[in-house]
Amino acid sequence: MCWPVWTTTRLSYRGLAGRIHEWIVVAEGLNRLTSAGVTRVHGIVADLPITLHYFTLDETLGTVLNLARAQQLSAYDASYLALAMREGIPLATLDNRPRAAATRVGVRIID
């Protein structure tokens, strides 16, 4: 799994929302988070200065798909690499395949 590295003003809401959702489901399942806690988390996240980043259908079926094919990446990893390429930002990952692909396409890796 990999993530582009951003300042908070260049954060991918889709990626963040998915992570928060996973955390909430697990925390609720373990009885470590109440519905009031979920409301609090929502308020905290809503206050973050988040910019949404989207891929158009053409980008998804073009750039991302071609990158996934050429670099033998999952669509998920290719989309993060494509975002890092498009925004000119480094990528943070410990996975070998996305690291190697980022190096090949000239995206800086954060260790």
Secondary structure, 3 states (H helix, E strand, C coil): CEEECCCHHHCCHHHHHHHHHHHHHHHHHCCCCCHHHHHHHHHHHHCCCCCCCCCCHHHHHHHHHHHHHHHCCCHHHHHHHHHHHHHCCCEEECCHHHHHHHHHHCCCEEC
